[in-house]
């Protein structure tokens, strides 16, 4: 099964390439499930960032430190996803 999602980022392209490189369908499905969960995490973090930006623009407040923390969390989540997908793909090699 090949992924057919529209590519929205370099990270997502790398994720889909990694998933497509796996031939075992069960492992591939597990990897798609992992990706789905991380997509939700990343969407939530981006939403939080965007909402803080709107609050700052509307209210004259300053959330730059928190927004920086959110950007770091996004980077950490992406790295964590890649590590977990690499572990899942290595299960195919162990078979």
C-alpha positions in Angstrom: 0.0 0.0 0.0 1.4 3.3 -1.0 0.7 6.6 0.7 -1.2 9.0 -1.4 -1.6 12.0 0.9 -0.8 15.4 -0.4 2.6 16.4 0.7 2.5 19.4 3.0 6.0 19.5 4.4 9.4 18.1 4.1 8.9 16.2 7.3 5.7 14.6 6.1 7.4 13.7 2.8 10.1 11.9 4.7 7.6 10.2 6.9 5.6 8.9 3.9 8.9 7.8 2.2 9.8 5.8 5.3 6.3 4.2 5.4 6.4 3.4 1.7 9.8 1.7 2.1 8.3 -0.9 4.4 6.9 -4.0 2.6 5.1 -5.6 5.5 1.5 -4.3 5.4 0.9 -4.8 9.2 3.9 -2.8 10.0 3.0 -0.2 7.4 -0.5 0.1 9.0 1.1 0.6 12.4 3.3 3.3 11.0 0.3 5.1 9.4 -1.4 5.0 12.8 1.6 6.5 14.5 1.7 9.2 11.8 -1.9 10.0 12.3 -1.4 10.5 16.0 1.6 12.8 15.5 -0.3 14.8 12.8 -2.9 15.5 15.5 -0.3 16.5 18.0 1.4 18.8 15.5 -2.0 20.3 14.4 -2.8 21.1 18.1 0.6 22.7 18.7 0.2 24.8 15.5 -3.3 25.8 16.6 -2.0 26.9 20.0 0.8 28.9 18.4 -1.7 30.6 16.0 -4.2 31.4 18.7 -1.5 33.0 20.9 -0.5 35.0 17.9 -4.0 36.2 17.4 -4.3 37.1 21.1 -1.1 39.1 21.0 -2.3 41.0 17.9 -5.7 41.7 19.3 -4.8 42.4 22.9 -1.3 43.8 22.7 0.1 41.0 24.9 3.4 39.3 24.5 3.6 35.5 24.4 6.8 35.2 22.4 8.5 33.0 25.1 5.6 30.5 25.1 5.4 30.6 21.3 9.1 29.8 21.2 8.5 26.9 23.5 5.7 25.6 21.2 8.1 25.8 18.2 10.6 23.7 20.1 7.9 21.2 21.0 7.0 20.9 17.3 10.6 20.1 16.5 10.8 17.6 19.3 7.5 15.9 18.2 8.8 15.6 14.7 12.1 14.1 15.9 10.2 11.7 18.2 7.9 10.6 15.3 10.9 9.8 13.1 12.5 7.8 15.9 9.4 5.8 16.5 8.8 5.1 12.8 12.4 4.0 12.5 11.9 1.6 15.4 8.7 0.3 13.7 10.4 -0.2 10.4 13.2 -2.1 12.0 10.7 -4.6 13.2 10.4 -5.7 9.5 14.1 -6.4 9.4 13.8 -8.5 12.6 11.3 -10.9 11.0 
